[in-house]
Amino acid sequence: MTTTPASSAHPSAFAAVDLGATSGRVILGRVGPDDLDLTEAHRFPNTSVRLPDGLHWNLLALFQGTVDGLRQAARAGSVVSIGVDTWAVDYGLLDADGVLLGAPYHYRDSRTDGAAQRVWPRVGPKELYRISGLQHLPFNTVFQLASAAGTSQLDAARTLLLIPDLLVHWLTGTIGAEATNASTTGLYDARTGTWSGELLDRLSIDPALLPPLRRPGDPAGTLLPHVAAHTGLDTSTPVVTVASHDTASAVAAVPATEPHFAYISCGTWSLAGLELDAPVLTEDSRAANFTNELGVDGTVRYLRNIMGMWLLEECRRTWEARGLPTHIPVLLAEAARSRAFGAIVDPDDPGFLAPGDMPERIRAYCRRTGQPAPVSQGAVVRCVLESLALAHRRTLRQAAELAGRDITHIHLVGGGSRNDLLCQLTADATGLPVIAGPAEATALGNVLVQARAAGVVADLAAMRRLVASTQHLRHYTPGGDSAAWDAAAARLTPARTES
């Protein structure tokens, strides 16, 4: 964790529940006028469970890890408030008694295969984008609901809660839908900032299924008695609505002190884009598959999802099962020695979405596209990282063109910011300086929204200045052969080359 010099004052402590695709953490963040320090109170695994009907999240285990972590946080200091962030699009359904109807599905489950084709006869892709501004992804909530249509579970449901809202409900007993996560569902109107009555009507979705919206900084409630008893916290401890989509929290913590920046929130996914004041809902934007998701203070996260470090992590999982080395520094050192541009893949190829033997899938892609298939682990890792750098380049250039914005530098945050080779390759590919860090951007954004609600930090600009002044950042200057990057980009399929 990043540490900062101790302040003479006693910084306020805020508990951030931060759940990612592979693990969950409860982080204790201490915030003062010149201090921003994170301490990990508890970490627990997030493992999916395959049941006869498909792939699910083990949400009961995640909630148990959450309350255990809050107990550890309570022992470490006086907790001012609690905030919850997780991934987007997935949800739980409650019956009329408020009881969860089954384990929530995992967005990588195959039940959404072909679901978009059930939606488009009612609302075509152009209309859907005109209203929601959302990038087409096969697992968007709107398509998950289409795949669930007619099931006894959905018929019995009275309330839909996205994953962070469900956890907040279990902590407080209150019902609400946080807006940054709501904006990822495909049911949110990007212009009005409300649930889209038009979409709900045309898709025959009961509006009562969707709770009232909450904004980052709004109070969500206080702890239920049994939660307070388990954690050792007082029942008056507030749960604050944060930017509950983990990317929205990460972007809130981008240490940008100058305009004209782009960001890449790099973890399981790479979310690359710009922060805008208004959505871009043009046909060109839809065709380029950019999304308009809500950020803190009504900002728009204009970005595209890229299959990020998932490719490398799935490679490592496969290699570990075969008894091969998986230590990241060793793999990166071997990748750095491997031949540049030996093979290039499109990280967003649908064949890379599901769990499986990723090294073989990469080799199969290369054979299919007439490229030499990488053999060694280092060559595979080099292929993955150069391909991600090219995807970053392509996405940011398109975002700048579509939004009519200039980009002078890139902030790369999240776990991928620890990967020196990826950061340098991104600088080389884009021709722009890269400022890497903080790695814990999501937890920092969660904590800082709570701190602002408590009056410790003034506004979004002040939040970012505090991150820039207290967190360790690394700078990468572009180098290498720009013509070689141009040639590598040209090897991608025509649909993925730059305009």
C-alpha positions as CSV (number, residue, x, y, z in Angstrom):
1,M,0.0,0.0,0.0
2,T,1.1,3.6,-0.6
3,T,2.1,5.4,2.6
4,T,2.5,9.1,3.3
5,P,4.3,11.0,6.0
6,A,2.4,11.3,9.2
7,S,0.5,14.5,9.8
8,S,0.5,16.3,13.1
9,A,-3.3,16.1,12.9
10,H,-5.2,12.9,13.2
11,P,-6.6,12.1,9.8
12,S,-10.2,10.7,9.6
13,A,-10.5,7.0,8.8
14,F,-12.9,5.7,6.1
15,A,-13.6,2.0,5.3
16,A,-13.7,1.2,1.6
17,V,-15.2,-2.1,0.6
18,D,-13.6,-2.8,-2.8
19,L,-14.6,-6.0,-4.6
20,G,-12.9,-7.0,-7.8
21,A,-13.2,-9.9,-10.2
22,T,-10.7,-12.1,-8.3
23,S,-10.6,-10.8,-4.8
24,G,-12.3,-8.5,-2.3
25,R,-10.7,-6.1,0.1
26,V,-11.7,-3.9,2.9
27,I,-9.3,-0.9,3.0
28,L,-9.0,1.7,5.7
29,G,-8.2,5.1,4.3
30,R,-7.0,7.9,6.4
31,V,-7.6,11.4,4.9
32,G,-6.4,14.8,6.1
33,P,-5.6,18.1,4.5
34,D,-2.2,16.8,3.4
35,D,-2.5,13.1,4.1
36,L,-3.9,10.2,2.1
37,D,-2.9,6.8,3.4
38,L,-4.4,3.3,2.8
39,T,-4.1,0.2,4.9
40,E,-5.5,-3.1,3.9
41,A,-7.6,-4.4,6.8
42,H,-8.7,-7.7,5.1
43,R,-8.4,-9.5,1.8
44,F,-10.5,-12.4,0.7
45,P,-10.9,-14.4,-2.5
46,N,-13.7,-13.9,-5.1
47,T,-14.2,-17.2,-6.8
48,S,-17.0,-17.9,-9.2
49,V,-19.1,-21.1,-8.8
50,R,-20.4,-23.2,-11.7
51,L,-23.8,-24.6,-10.9
52,P,-26.0,-26.8,-13.2
53,D,-27.7,-23.6,-14.5
54,G,-24.5,-21.6,-15.2
55,L,-21.7,-19.5,-13.7
56,H,-22.5,-17.5,-10.6
57,W,-20.9,-15.2,-8.0
58,N,-20.6,-16.6,-4.5
59,L,-22.1,-13.4,-3.1
60,L,-22.7,-14.9,0.4
61,A,-19.0,-15.5,0.8
62,L,-18.3,-12.0,-0.5
63,F,-20.6,-10.5,2.1
64,Q,-19.1,-12.5,4.8
65,G,-15.7,-11.3,3.8
66,T,-17.0,-7.8,3.8
67,V,-18.3,-7.9,7.4
68,D,-15.2,-9.7,8.6
69,G,-13.1,-6.9,6.9
70,L,-15.2,-4.2,8.6
71,R,-14.5,-5.9,11.9
72,Q,-10.8,-5.7,11.2
73,A,-11.1,-2.1,10.2
74,A,-13.0,-1.3,13.4
75,R,-10.1,-2.7,15.4
76,A,-7.6,-0.6,13.5
77,G,-9.2,2.8,14.0
78,S,-12.3,4.8,14.4
79,V,-14.3,4.4,11.3
80,V,-16.2,7.6,10.1
81,S,-18.2,5.9,7.3
82,I,-18.3,3.0,4.9
83,G,-18.5,2.9,1.1
84,V,-18.9,-0.1,-1.3
85,D,-17.7,-0.4,-4.9
86,T,-17.7,-3.5,-7.2
87,W,-17.7,-4.4,-10.9
88,A,-20.7,-3.4,-13.0
89,V,-23.7,-4.9,-14.9
90,D,-24.4,-7.9,-12.6
91,Y,-27.3,-8.0,-10.2
92,G,-29.4,-9.8,-7.7
93,L,-33.1,-10.2,-7.6
94,L,-35.3,-9.8,-4.5
95,D,-38.7,-11.2,-3.9
96,A,-41.6,-9.4,-2.3
97,D,-40.2,-10.2,1.1
98,G,-36.8,-8.8,0.2
99,V,-35.2,-12.2,0.0
100,L,-32.5,-12.9,-2.6
101,L,-33.7,-15.2,-5.4
102,G,-30.7,-17.3,-6.2
103,A,-27.1,-16.7,-6.6
104,P,-26.4,-13.7,-9.0
105,Y,-25.1,-14.7,-12.4
106,H,-21.5,-14.0,-13.5
107,Y,-21.2,-11.7,-16.5
108,R,-19.0,-14.3,-18.2
109,D,-21.8,-16.9,-18.2
110,S,-22.9,-18.0,-21.6
111,R,-26.7,-17.4,-21.0
112,T,-26.4,-14.0,-22.7
113,D,-25.2,-15.6,-26.0
114,G,-27.7,-14.3,-28.6
115,A,-29.6,-12.2,-26.0
116,A,-29.0,-9.0,-28.0
117,Q,-30.9,-10.4,-30.9
118,R,-34.0,-10.7,-28.6
119,V,-33.7,-7.0,-27.7
120,W,-33.1,-5.5,-31.1
121,P,-36.5,-6.3,-32.6
122,R,-38.0,-4.1,-29.9
123,V,-35.2,-1.5,-29.6
124,G,-32.6,-1.5,-32.4
125,P,-28.9,-1.0,-31.6
126,K,-29.0,2.6,-32.9
127,E,-32.0,3.5,-30.7
128,L,-30.5,1.8,-27.7
129,Y,-27.3,3.8,-28.1
130,R,-29.2,7.0,-28.7
131,I,-30.9,6.7,-25.3
132,S,-28.3,4.9,-23.1
133,G,-25.1,5.8,-24.9
134,L,-23.7,2.4,-23.8
135,Q,-21.1,0.4,-25.5
136,H,-22.4,-2.9,-26.9
137,L,-21.2,-5.7,-24.7
138,P,-23.0,-9.0,-24.7
139,F,-23.3,-9.1,-21.0
140,N,-24.8,-5.6,-20.4
141,T,-27.6,-5.8,-17.9
142,V,-30.3,-5.1,-20.5
143,F,-29.2,-8.3,-22.3
144,Q,-29.0,-10.3,-19.1
145,L,-32.6,-9.4,-18.4
146,A,-33.5,-10.4,-21.9
147,S,-31.9,-13.8,-21.3
148,A,-33.9,-14.1,-18.0
149,A,-37.3,-13.2,-19.6
150,G,-40.0,-15.7,-18.8
151,T,-38.1,-17.4,-16.0
152,S,-39.8,-18.1,-12.7
153,Q,-37.0,-16.2,-11.0
154,L,-37.6,-13.0,-12.9
155,D,-41.4,-13.4,-12.7
156,A,-41.1,-13.6,-8.9
157,A,-38.7,-10.6,-8.6
158,R,-39.9,-7.3,-7.2
159,T,-36.6,-5.5,-6.9
160,L,-33.3,-5.6,-8.9
161,L,-30.2,-4.5,-7.1
162,L,-26.8,-4.2,-8.8
163,I,-24.1,-6.0,-6.8
164,P,-22.8,-3.0,-4.8
165,D,-26.4,-1.9,-4.1
166,L,-27.2,-5.4,-2.9
167,L,-24.3,-5.3,-0.5
168,V,-25.3,-1.9,0.8
169,H,-28.9,-3.3,1.3
170,W,-27.5,-6.2,3.4
171,L,-25.5,-3.7,5.4
172,T,-28.2,-1.1,6.0
173,G,-31.6,-2.6,5.0
174,T,-32.1,0.3,2.6
175,I,-32.9,0.1,-1.2
176,G,-31.3,2.3,-3.8
177,A,-29.4,2.3,-7.1
178,E,-26.2,4.2,-7.3
179,A,-26.0,6.2,-10.5
180,T,-22.5,5.4,-11.9
181,N,-23.3,1.7,-11.9
182,A,-26.9,2.3,-13.1
183,S,-25.4,4.0,-16.2
184,T,-23.7,0.7,-17.2
185,T,-27.0,-1.3,-17.4
186,G,-28.3,-0.1,-20.8
187,L,-31.5,1.0,-19.1
188,Y,-30.3,4.5,-18.0
189,D,-30.9,7.6,-20.1
190,A,-27.6,9.3,-20.7
191,R,-29.1,12.7,-21.4
192,T,-31.7,12.9,-18.6
193,G,-29.7,11.1,-15.9
194,T,-32.7,8.9,-15.0
195,W,-33.9,5.4,-15.7
196,S,-35.3,5.4,-19.2
197,G,-39.1,5.0,-19.1
198,E,-39.0,4.6,-22.9
199,L,-36.7,1.6,-22.8
200,L,-38.4,0.0,-19.9
201,D,-41.8,0.3,-21.7
202,R,-40.5,-1.1,-25.0
203,L,-38.7,-4.0,-23.3
204,S,-41.7,-4.8,-21.0
205,I,-39.6,-4.3,-17.9
206,D,-41.6,-3.2,-14.8
207,P,-40.3,0.2,-13.7
208,A,-40.9,-0.8,-10.1
209,L,-38.1,-3.4,-10.4
210,L,-35.5,-0.5,-10.5
211,P,-34.9,1.4,-7.3
212,P,-34.6,5.2,-6.9
213,L,-31.2,6.5,-8.0
214,R,-28.6,7.7,-5.6
215,R,-25.5,9.9,-6.4
216,P,-22.0,9.6,-5.1
217,G,-21.9,11.3,-1.7
218,D,-25.5,10.6,-0.8
219,P,-26.2,8.9,2.5
220,A,-27.3,5.3,2.0
221,G,-28.2,4.4,5.6
222,T,-26.7,3.1,8.8
223,L,-25.7,-0.3,9.9
224,L,-28.2,-2.9,10.8
225,P,-28.0,-4.2,14.4
226,H,-26.6,-7.6,13.5
227,V,-24.0,-6.1,11.2
228,A,-23.0,-3.7,13.9
229,A,-22.7,-6.5,16.5
230,H,-20.5,-8.6,14.2
231,T,-18.2,-5.8,13.2
232,G,-17.9,-4.0,16.5
233,L,-19.0,-0.7,14.8
234,D,-21.9,1.4,16.2
235,T,-25.3,1.2,14.6
236,S,-25.0,4.9,13.8
237,T,-22.1,4.3,11.5
238,P,-23.1,5.7,8.1
239,V,-22.8,3.9,4.8
240,V,-22.1,6.6,2.2
241,T,-23.0,6.2,-1.5
242,V,-19.7,6.3,-3.4
243,A,-19.0,5.9,-7.1
244,S,-19.9,2.2,-6.8
245,H,-18.8,1.2,-10.3
246,D,-15.1,0.5,-9.6
247,T,-14.0,2.3,-12.7
248,A,-15.9,5.4,-11.7
249,S,-14.1,5.4,-8.4
250,A,-10.8,4.8,-10.1
251,V,-11.3,7.7,-12.5
252,A,-12.2,9.9,-9.6
253,A,-8.8,9.2,-8.2
254,V,-6.9,9.9,-11.4
255,P,-4.1,12.4,-10.2
256,A,-4.8,14.9,-13.0
257,T,-3.8,18.4,-12.2
258,E,-3.7,19.6,-15.9
259,P,-6.4,19.5,-18.6
260,H,-6.3,17.4,-21.8
261,F,-5.6,14.1,-20.1
262,A,-6.7,10.7,-21.0
263,Y,-7.0,7.8,-18.6
264,I,-6.5,4.1,-18.6
265,S,-7.9,2.2,-15.6
266,C,-6.0,-1.1,-16.1
267,G,-6.9,-4.2,-14.3
268,T,-8.9,-7.3,-15.4
269,W,-10.3,-4.8,-18.0
270,S,-8.5,-1.8,-19.5
271,L,-11.0,1.1,-19.5
272,A,-9.4,3.7,-21.7
273,G,-11.0,7.1,-22.5
274,L,-11.7,10.7,-21.6
275,E,-13.6,12.6,-19.0
276,L,-16.3,14.8,-20.6
277,D,-19.0,17.2,-19.6
278,A,-21.6,15.6,-21.8
279,P,-22.2,12.3,-23.6
280,V,-21.2,11.7,-27.2
281,L,-24.2,10.0,-28.8
282,T,-23.4,10.2,-32.5
283,E,-23.7,7.3,-34.9
284,D,-19.9,7.4,-35.4
285,S,-19.5,7.0,-31.7
286,R,-21.9,4.0,-31.7
287,A,-20.1,2.4,-34.6
288,A,-16.8,2.8,-32.8
289,N,-18.4,1.1,-29.8
290,F,-17.6,3.8,-27.2
291,T,-19.6,4.0,-24.0
292,N,-20.9,7.0,-22.1
293,E,-21.0,6.1,-18.4
294,L,-21.5,8.4,-15.5
295,G,-18.7,9.7,-13.3
296,V,-18.5,11.7,-10.1
297,D,-20.3,15.1,-10.2
298,G,-22.2,14.4,-13.4
299,T,-19.0,13.9,-15.5
300,V,-19.1,11.4,-18.4
301,R,-16.6,8.6,-18.7
302,Y,-16.3,8.4,-22.4
303,L,-14.4,5.2,-22.9
304,R,-14.2,1.7,-24.4
305,N,-13.8,-1.5,-22.5
306,I,-10.7,-3.5,-23.6
307,M,-10.0,-7.0,-22.4
308,G,-7.1,-6.0,-20.1
309,M,-4.9,-8.0,-17.8
310,W,-7.4,-10.8,-17.9
311,L,-5.4,-12.3,-20.8
312,L,-2.2,-12.4,-18.8
313,E,-3.9,-13.7,-15.7
314,E,-5.6,-16.5,-17.6
315,C,-2.2,-17.4,-19.1
316,R,-0.7,-17.5,-15.6
317,R,-3.6,-19.7,-14.3
318,T,-3.0,-22.1,-17.2
319,W,0.7,-22.2,-16.6
320,E,0.3,-22.7,-12.9
321,A,-1.9,-25.7,-13.5
322,R,0.9,-27.1,-15.6
323,G,3.7,-26.4,-13.1
324,L,5.3,-23.6,-15.1
325,P,6.7,-20.4,-13.7
326,T,4.1,-17.7,-13.0
327,H,6.1,-15.0,-11.1
328,I,5.3,-11.7,-12.8
329,P,8.9,-10.2,-12.6
330,V,10.3,-13.4,-14.2
331,L,7.6,-13.4,-17.0
332,L,8.2,-9.7,-17.7
333,A,11.9,-10.1,-17.8
334,E,11.5,-12.9,-20.3
335,A,9.0,-10.8,-22.3
336,A,11.4,-7.9,-22.4
337,R,14.0,-10.2,-24.0
338,S,11.5,-11.6,-26.6
339,R,11.3,-10.3,-30.1
340,A,9.2,-7.2,-30.6
341,F,6.0,-7.6,-32.6
342,G,6.4,-11.3,-33.1
343,A,2.7,-11.7,-33.0
344,I,-0.2,-9.2,-32.4
345,V,-3.8,-10.1,-31.3
346,D,-7.0,-8.2,-30.8
347,P,-7.6,-8.4,-27.1
348,D,-11.3,-7.9,-27.7
349,D,-11.7,-11.0,-29.9
350,P,-14.7,-12.9,-28.5
351,G,-12.6,-16.0,-28.2
352,F,-10.7,-14.5,-25.3
353,L,-13.8,-13.7,-23.1
354,A,-14.4,-16.9,-21.3
355,P,-12.1,-18.7,-18.9
356,G,-9.8,-21.3,-20.5
357,D,-6.4,-22.1,-22.0
358,M,-5.5,-18.6,-22.9
359,P,-2.0,-19.4,-24.3
360,E,-3.5,-21.9,-26.8
361,R,-6.3,-19.4,-27.7
362,I,-3.6,-16.8,-28.5
363,R,-1.7,-19.2,-30.6
364,A,-4.9,-20.3,-32.4
365,Y,-5.7,-16.6,-33.2
366,C,-2.2,-16.2,-34.6
367,R,-2.4,-19.3,-36.8
368,R,-5.8,-18.1,-38.0
369,T,-4.4,-14.7,-38.9
370,G,-1.3,-16.0,-40.6
371,Q,1.1,-15.0,-37.9
372,P,3.8,-17.1,-36.2
373,A,2.3,-18.5,-33.0
374,P,4.3,-17.5,-29.9
375,V,5.8,-20.6,-28.2
376,S,7.7,-19.5,-25.1
377,Q,6.0,-17.9,-22.1
378,G,8.0,-14.7,-22.7
379,A,6.8,-14.5,-26.3
380,V,3.2,-15.0,-25.2
381,V,3.5,-12.3,-22.5
382,R,5.2,-9.9,-25.0
383,C,2.3,-10.6,-27.4
384,V,-0.3,-9.8,-24.8
385,L,1.4,-6.6,-23.6
386,E,2.1,-5.2,-27.1
387,S,-1.4,-6.0,-28.1
388,L,-2.8,-4.2,-25.1
389,A,-0.6,-1.2,-25.8
390,L,-1.9,-1.1,-29.4
391,A,-5.5,-1.3,-28.1
392,H,-4.8,1.6,-25.8
393,R,-3.4,3.6,-28.7
394,R,-6.3,2.8,-31.0
395,T,-9.0,3.5,-28.4
396,L,-7.5,6.9,-27.2
397,R,-7.0,8.1,-30.7
398,Q,-10.5,7.3,-31.6
399,A,-11.9,8.8,-28.4
400,A,-10.0,12.1,-29.1
401,E,-11.3,12.2,-32.6
402,L,-14.9,11.4,-31.8
403,A,-15.1,13.8,-28.8
404,G,-13.1,16.6,-30.6
405,R,-10.6,16.7,-27.8
406,D,-6.8,16.9,-27.7
407,I,-4.8,14.6,-25.5
408,T,-1.4,15.7,-24.2
409,H,-0.7,12.9,-21.6
410,I,-2.1,9.7,-20.2
411,H,-2.8,8.7,-16.6
412,L,-2.6,4.9,-16.2
413,V,-4.1,3.8,-12.9
414,G,-5.0,0.4,-11.3
415,G,-3.0,-2.8,-10.9
416,G,-1.6,-2.5,-14.5
417,S,0.3,0.6,-13.4
418,R,2.7,-1.7,-11.6
419,N,3.7,-3.3,-14.9
420,D,6.7,-1.3,-16.1
421,L,6.8,-3.0,-19.4
422,L,3.1,-2.3,-20.2
423,C,3.4,1.3,-19.1
424,Q,6.5,1.9,-21.4
425,L,4.9,0.0,-24.3
426,T,1.8,2.2,-23.9
427,A,3.9,5.4,-24.0
428,D,5.8,4.1,-27.0
429,A,2.6,3.0,-28.9
430,T,0.7,6.2,-28.3
431,G,3.6,8.6,-28.5
432,L,2.4,10.3,-25.3
433,P,3.9,10.5,-21.9
434,V,2.4,8.1,-19.4
435,I,2.0,8.9,-15.7
436,A,1.5,5.5,-13.9
437,G,-0.2,5.2,-10.6
438,P,-1.8,5.0,-8.2
439,A,-2.3,1.2,-8.3
440,E,-5.0,1.5,-5.7
441,A,-7.0,4.1,-7.5
442,T,-10.4,2.4,-7.0
443,A,-10.0,2.3,-3.2
444,L,-8.7,5.8,-3.2
445,G,-11.7,7.1,-5.1
446,N,-14.0,5.3,-2.8
447,V,-12.3,6.8,0.3
448,L,-12.2,10.3,-1.2
449,V,-15.9,10.5,-2.0
450,Q,-16.6,9.5,1.6
451,A,-14.1,12.1,2.8
452,R,-15.8,14.8,0.7
453,A,-19.2,13.8,2.1
454,A,-17.6,14.2,5.6
455,G,-16.3,17.7,4.7
456,V,-12.6,16.7,4.8
457,V,-12.0,17.3,1.1
458,A,-13.6,20.1,-0.9
459,D,-14.3,18.9,-4.4
460,L,-13.2,16.6,-7.2
461,A,-10.3,18.9,-8.2
462,A,-9.1,18.9,-4.5
463,M,-9.4,15.1,-4.4
464,R,-7.2,14.7,-7.4
465,R,-4.6,17.2,-6.1
466,L,-4.4,15.3,-2.9
467,V,-3.8,12.0,-4.8
468,A,-1.1,13.7,-7.0
469,S,0.7,15.2,-3.9
470,T,0.7,12.1,-1.7
471,Q,0.9,9.0,-4.0
472,H,3.9,7.6,-5.7
473,L,3.7,8.1,-9.4
474,R,6.1,7.0,-12.2
475,H,6.7,8.7,-15.5
476,Y,7.3,7.1,-18.8
477,T,8.6,9.0,-21.9
478,P,7.7,7.7,-25.3
479,G,10.5,6.2,-27.3
480,G,11.1,3.4,-29.8
481,D,10.3,3.2,-33.5
482,S,6.9,4.8,-34.3
483,A,6.9,3.3,-37.7
484,A,7.2,-0.2,-36.2
485,W,4.1,0.5,-34.1
486,D,2.2,1.8,-37.2
487,A,3.1,-1.4,-39.0
488,A,2.0,-3.5,-36.1
489,A,-1.3,-1.7,-35.9
490,A,-1.9,-2.3,-39.6
491,R,-1.6,-6.1,-39.0
492,L,-4.8,-6.1,-37.0
493,T,-8.1,-7.0,-38.8
494,P,-9.6,-4.2,-40.8
495,A,-12.4,-3.7,-38.3
496,R,-9.9,-2.9,-35.7
497,T,-7.4,-0.7,-37.5
498,E,-7.4,3.0,-36.7
499,S,-9.5,5.4,-38.8
